[in-house]
Amino acid sequence: MRRYFLFLIILAALLMAWVVSAQDGYPTGYTLVYSAPNAGMHPVGYTCTLTAYDASAGMAKVELPAQVDAYVVWLQPVRPADYYVSFTQNGIHYWAIDSQQTLDAVCK
C-alpha cells in the first residue's frame, strides 16, 4: 500500500513539473516593436513634457520630459497598440505604457 501511495506522490510531482515547464511555450502578453503598428501614431523619439505629481514632495506638480521609446503590441488579450514611454525623475529612470488618449492628455 505504501508503494502505491509513494507512486501516486511521485506521479503527481512529475505531472506538476511537466505542466509548469510546458507554460514556457505560451506567448507573452505583449511585445515591443520599434516601427509604428498603426497609422497616426507618434514616432519613436517623440518627446513631450509630462505633467506628473510628486508624492514625496507633498503632491507638487512636476514637469518632466518624456520620450516614446517603442510601441506595445498586445498579444494576449488582443487590443489596440500603446506607447512605451520613458522619463527620468530625481535621477531614476521610469517607464510607462500609455495609450494614444493618455499620451495626448498628459503631455503638453
C-alpha positions in Angstrom: 0.0 0.0 0.0 2.9 2.4 0.8 4.4 1.7 -2.7 1.1 2.8 -4.4 0.9 5.9 -2.2 4.6 6.8 -3.0 4.0 6.0 -6.7 1.0 8.4 -6.7 3.0 11.2 -5.0 5.9 10.8 -7.5 3.4 10.8 -10.4 1.7 13.9 -9.1 5.1 15.7 -8.7 6.2 14.7 -12.2 2.8 15.9 -13.7 3.1 19.2 -11.9 6.7 19.7 -13.2 5.5 18.9 -16.7 2.7 21.4 -16.5 5.0 24.2 -15.2 7.6 23.5 -17.9 5.0 23.4 -20.7 4.0 27.0 -19.8 7.3 28.3 -21.2 5.9 27.9 -24.7 2.9 30.2 -24.2 3.1 33.7 -25.8 3.8 36.7 -23.5 1.1 39.3 -23.1 2.8 41.8 -25.3 5.8 42.5 -27.5 7.7 45.8 -28.1 8.2 46.9 -31.7 10.0 50.0 -33.0 8.0 50.8 -36.1 4.5 52.3 -35.8 2.0 49.4 -35.9 -0.9 51.8 -36.7 -1.2 54.9 -38.9 -1.3 58.2 -37.0 0.9 57.1 -34.0 3.7 59.4 -32.7 7.1 58.3 -34.0 9.8 56.7 -31.8 11.8 59.5 -30.2 8.8 61.8 -29.9 9.3 63.9 -26.9 6.8 65.9 -24.8 6.5 67.5 -21.4 4.8 65.1 -19.0 2.8 66.6 -16.2 3.2 64.5 -13.0 2.6 64.9 -9.3 5.5 64.1 -6.9 4.0 62.4 -3.8 7.3 62.7 -1.9 7.1 66.5 -2.2 3.6 66.9 -1.0 1.9 66.2 -4.4 3.9 69.0 -6.0 3.2 69.4 -9.8 6.3 68.4 -11.8 7.0 68.9 -15.5 9.2 66.1 -16.9 10.5 65.4 -20.4 9.1 62.1 -21.7 10.0 60.2 -24.8 8.3 57.5 -26.8 10.9 54.6 -26.9 8.8 51.8 -28.5 5.3 50.6 -29.2 3.5 47.9 -27.3 1.6 45.4 -29.4 -0.7 43.3 -27.2 -0.8 39.6 -28.0 -3.0 38.3 -25.2 -5.6 39.7 -25.0 -5.5 41.5 -28.3 -6.2 45.2 -28.1 -5.0 48.4 -29.8 -1.3 49.2 -29.7 0.0 51.5 -27.0 3.2 53.5 -26.4 6.2 52.5 -24.3 7.2 55.9 -22.7 10.2 56.6 -20.5 11.1 59.6 -18.3 13.6 60.4 -15.6 12.8 61.9 -12.2 15.4 62.6 -9.5 17.9 60.6 -11.4 15.7 57.5 -11.5 14.6 56.2 -14.9 11.0 55.3 -15.2 8.8 53.8 -17.9 5.1 53.5 -18.5 2.7 52.0 -21.1 0.3 54.7 -22.3 -2.5 54.7 -24.9 -2.8 57.4 -27.5 -5.5 59.2 -25.5 -3.4 59.1 -22.3 -0.3 60.4 -24.0 -2.2 63.2 -25.6 -3.9 64.1 -22.2 -0.8 64.1 -20.0 1.7 65.5 -22.5 1.7 69.2 -23.3 
